[in-house]
C-alpha cells in the first residue's frame, strides 16, 4: 500500500489539544486531574448571543450562505473593528471562516508558494509552524528571550528576511507568553515590513483581552501597512465561543477574494446558525465580555504572585491573553518526586503524573525551559492547581 503524503506525515499533533485530551481521559478514569492546557474560557457564552443562535434555528437559518460569510455578520465585524480598533474595512474585505485557526490555514494556503519563507518569532503558538509546512512554506524561527519580554526586535526581523521571505506571523498579545507589543514597537517593526516588502499575518484573537499598555494593530499604522496586513480574529476568546467556530480575516480585496474562492472549494461557509450568533457578539452589548476580562485580570494577579513566591520557578506578568509562561530552568538537573528533570517536557510529565496538574511544555512553543499555564479556568482550580505545584516542587 502506498504511503500518505510527505506533508501529512510531517505534521505534528497539537500539543495543547493532546494535553487537554489526556487530562480529560484521566478524569474519566476517576483521577482528580486539574487541567491548565487549553486556551478555553470557562465562562458561558453570553445570553444575548445564545438567544441569537436559537432565533436563527427557529427562523430556519439552515441553508448555505456565501463562502465568505453572511453580509450582516461581515457588516457587524466592520462596525466592531472601526469602533474598537479604529480600523475601517468594507464587507468585501472581510472573510469569515470556521474559527480563527481556519483563517490562519486558509491565509497561508493563499499566500505561499512552495519554498516561501515565513518568519516566526519564538515562542510561538503551536499551530503556526505546522500550518506553514502544510502550505508548503518554510518556518524561519527567530529566537527571543525573557530579557526582551519575548519580543522580536526590528534588527532581528531585518536580519531574518531573505529574497524568499513572504511574511511574518505576529500574535499580539502573544500566545503563549501574554506579552503585548507597544504602539512604538509595532511602528518600528512596520518600517522593516514595509522596507522588505513582505506581508504580516497579525493574529489579534486576544486583542480585547489586554490589561496593561495600549493595543495597536499593524493595519492601523498606515495605508501601506493596512494593505500588507492580514488581520486574524474571531469570537472564541472574547465571548467564550470556542465551540461555535467562527473566525474572520480582514485583508486587502485581492487576498479576501482569493480566500473566498479557496473556501468555496473546501469547507464552504461556516455554520449558518453560528454566524448569526457571531453577528450579535460583534454588534450587541459588550458588558459580558468586559466582565470576563475583569475576572481574567484578578486571576492573572493571583497567579503571578503565587508563582513568583515559589522556589525554582518564576514568571513575567503578562500584558494580555490568559496565559502564564513559567520559567522552570532552575529545576533542570534536579530530581522532583523521584523524577530527573532535564526538559520542560520532563517537568510537565512529572507534574501531571505526580502532581495531577496538566500544563503544556515550552518546547511545543519553541521555547524549552518554560511551561505554559492557562488561567482561563476557575479561581478555585487555580488555587488548588498552584497548591499542587508548590507541593510538587517541595517533593
N, C-alpha and C positions, 0 to 999 in steps of 0.2 A: 504494500500500500504506500502511495506517495505521501511525503511529509507535508505538513502545513506550511504556510508562507514563512519566510525568514523574518518578516516584520512581526507577525503574530507570535512566533516562537521567541522573539527577543523582548517582548513586553512583560514587565514585572507586575504582579498584582498590587493593588493599592494597599499600602501598609496600614493606613488608618482604618480602612474598612475591614482588613484582616484582623486587626487587634480588637475591633468592636465585635466582630463575629465570634471571636474566641471567647471574649468576656461574656457574651450572651449564651454561648454554648455551656460555659462553666456554670452560669446562673441556672440554666435549665436543669443541670445535674444537681442543683441544690447547694452549690458552692457560693458563699457570700462575697462575690467579687464586686468592686466598685469601679466603673468604667470612666476613664477620662480621655478616651481615644477620639471619639467622633466630634467634629465641629458642628454639633446639632443643638440649637437652643432647646431647653427643657420646658419652655412655655407653650401654651396652646396658641394656635392661630387666632388672632383677634376675631371677635364675634361678627363684626360687620363684614369681614372678608368671608368667613364661613357662610354667612347668610347669602352673600352674593353668589357663592358657588351653588348653594341649594336652589336659589332662584333660577340659576342657569339650567339646572337639571329639570326643575318643574316646567320651565318655559321651553323645554325640549331643545336646548342648545347642544345638540348631539351630532352635528354634521361637520364635514370638512370645512376648514377655514383657509384663507390664503396661507401659503407656506411660511411667510414671514410674520404671521400673526394677524389677529383681527384689528381693524382700524381703531376701535375705541381703546384698546389696550395700548397701541402704539402712540395714540394721541395723549393718553394718560401718562405714559412714560416721558414724552416730550415735555409735558407740563411739569412733571416732577423734577426732571433734570434742570429745567430752567429755574424753578423756584428754589431748589435745594442746592444746586451747584453752579448756577449762573451759566449753564450751557444751553445754547439754542440749537435744537435739531428739528428736522421735519420728519413726519411719519415715514417717508420713503428712505430715511437714513437709519431707521430702526429695524432690527431683525430679531424676532422672538424665537426662542428655541426651548428645548426640553431641559431646562436648567442651565446655570452658568458654566458648568463643566462641559456641556454640549456646545456652548458658544465657543469655548476655547478650542475644542476639537475641530469645529467647522472653520473657524478663522484660520487655523494653521493649515488645514486642507486647501483653503482658498489662496493663502499667501505663498506657500512654499513649493519650490521645485526640488527634485532630488538633489541633495548635497548642499542646499542652502543652510546657512548657519543662523542659529538663534541664541542670543546672549541671555544667560540665565544666572542672575546673582544668587549665590548660595548663602544662607539656607533658602530653599525654595519649596513650594507646595509639591507634594509627591507626584501629582499628575502631570506637571509641566514637562518634565524630561521625557516621560513616556509618550505624551501627546505629540511632542516634536518628532520623536522617532517614528510614530505611527504615520506621520505626514511625509516621511522621507527626509526630514531635516536632521541637522546635527546640533545637539546641545553644546554650547560653549560655556562651561561653568566658570564663573568668576567668584573667587572666594572673598567673603567679608569676615569680619570678626566682631567680638563683643566690644572692643575698644571703639569701633566706628558705629556702634549700635546696629550692627549687621546691615549696613547700608553701603551700596556701591558708590564710588566717587566718580566724578566726571573723568578724571585721569584714568581710572581703571576701565571705564566704558570705552574711552577712545583707544586705549591700548588693545582692547579685545576685538575691535572692529577690523574686518578684512574686506576684500572685494566680494567675498561670499556672504557677508552678513546681510540678512534680510530684515531682522527686527530684534527687539529686546522685549522680554516679558517682565513687567513690574507688577508687584502687588502692594497696594497702599490703602490702608495699613496692611502689614505683612502677616501672612500665614506661612511659617509657624511662629514668628518672633513677636508679632504685635507692634512692631516699630512703624512709625509714620515719617515719611519724607516731608520736610517742611516746604512751604512755598518757594523759598530761595533755593533749596536743594532740587526741587522739581524744575525750576527755571534753568539752573546750571546744567542739569542732565539734558534738558531740552535743547540747549545750544549744541551739544555734541550730537544728539539725534538728528538735528537739522543739518549740521555740517557734514555728517557722514551719510546723509540721505537714506535713512532707514525708517522703519515703522516702529511704533511702540504699542504693544498689547498691554493696556492699562487695566488690570484686574481690580475693580473698585467694589467688590462684593461686600467689603467691610467698611465702606466709606461713611456710612451713617453711624457706625459704632466707633467713633473717635472720642477720646476723653481728654487728651492734652494736645495743645497746638492746633493750628488751622489746617484744614484739608484743601489741597488744590489739585484739580485734575490736570493731567498733561494736556488734555484737549482745550483747557481754558487759558493756556499760556499765550497763544497767538493763533491766527488763522492758519498759518503754515503747520503748526503743531496739531491743530484740530484735524487737518487733512491727513496727518501722519498717524493719528491716534485711533486705535480701535478700543473703545471703552467696553469693558465686560462688567455686567452687573446682573442682579436678579432678586427674587423675593425671599430666598431661603433664610438668610441670616437676620435681616431687619425685621421681618414679620413672622418669624418662626414657621416658615412654609417649606421646609426641606422636602417633604414628600409630594408637594404639589407640582414640582418640576417645571418651573418657569424661569427662564433667564433671558437676557437680551444683550445685543451689542448695539452700540451707536458708532457709526463709521461713515466715511465719505460714500457718496452714492454708488461709485463703482464697486467698492467692496461689499456694501449692503446688497446690491443687486446680485453679485456673484454668489453670496451666501444664500440668498433666497433661491437661486437656481439650484444650488447644491442641495438644499433642504428638500426641494420639490422632487428630487430623485432619491432621497434617502429616507428620512423619518417623516417627511411631510410636516403638517402643523403639530404644535404641542396640543395637549388636551384642551378641547374647546371650553369645557367647564372651568378648568384651572385658569384659562386666560381671562375669563370674566371675573373670577375671584381676584386675580392679579391686578386687573384694571381698578378694582375697588381699593386694593392695597395702595396703589400709586396715587389715586385721586381722593380717597376717603380721609377720615380723621387719622391723625398721627400720634394721638396721645398714648395709645397702647404701645407703639414702638418706642416712644420716649420713656415710658415706664420700664420697659425691658432694659433699655440702655442704662438707666439709673441703677437697676439691680446688678447689672454686669460691673458697674463701677464699684459697688460695695464688695462684690466677690473678688475683684481684682486687688483691692486694697488689702483685704484679709489674706489672700493667697500670697502676695508679695511679702507681707510682714512675717507670715509663718515660715515661709521657705528661707528667708534671709536670716532667721533666728536659729536655724539648724546648722549642725556641723557638716562640713564636706560638700554642701550644695549651696547654690546661690542663684539669683536671677535678677535681670533688669526689670524695671517697672515698664510694662507695655503701654504704648500710647493709644492702642485701639484693638479691635477684634476681641477675641475672648480666649487667648492662649498665653500660657507661661512657658518660656523656653528656659528650662532649668539646667544650669551648668553642673555636670556630675564628674568633671575631670579629676577631682581630688579623690574620688572613690576608686579610680583605676589602679590596679595593683593590690588592692585590699580585698580581704575576704569578708563578705557580709552574709549572714545567715547560712554560713557554710559554703558560699559560692564565691569563686575567684572572679572579680570584676575586671575585665580587660577592654570593654567597649560599652557604648550606650545600649547596644542590643543585649549584652550580658546583664546590665543593670535592670532593664525593663523586664527581661525574662525572669530574673530572680525576684523582682518586686511583685510580679504577677503571681508566681508560684509560691513564694514565701510570705508576701505581704498582702496578697489578694487585691492588688491595685493594678489596673490596666492603663498603661501610658504608651506613647509612641517613641521609639528610639530616634535620636537625631540623625543617624546615618541614613534614614529614609528620606530626610530633607537635605542631604548633602552636608551634614554637619555633625559628625561623630563627636562625642563629648557632651552632648546635650540631650535632654528629654523634653518632649512636648506634652504639656497638660492642657486640657480644655476645661475652662471653668464655666462652660455652658451647661452646668448641672446645678442641682440644689445646694444651698449653703450647708445643709445637713450632710450631704455627700462629701462636700469639700472638707468640712471639719473632720469627718471620720477618715477620709482618704489621707489627709495630711497627718492625722494621728498615727495612722498605719505606716506612713512614710517615716515618721520620726522614730517609731518603734523599730522599723526595719533597719534604719541607719545605725541605731544603737546596738543592733544584734551582731 
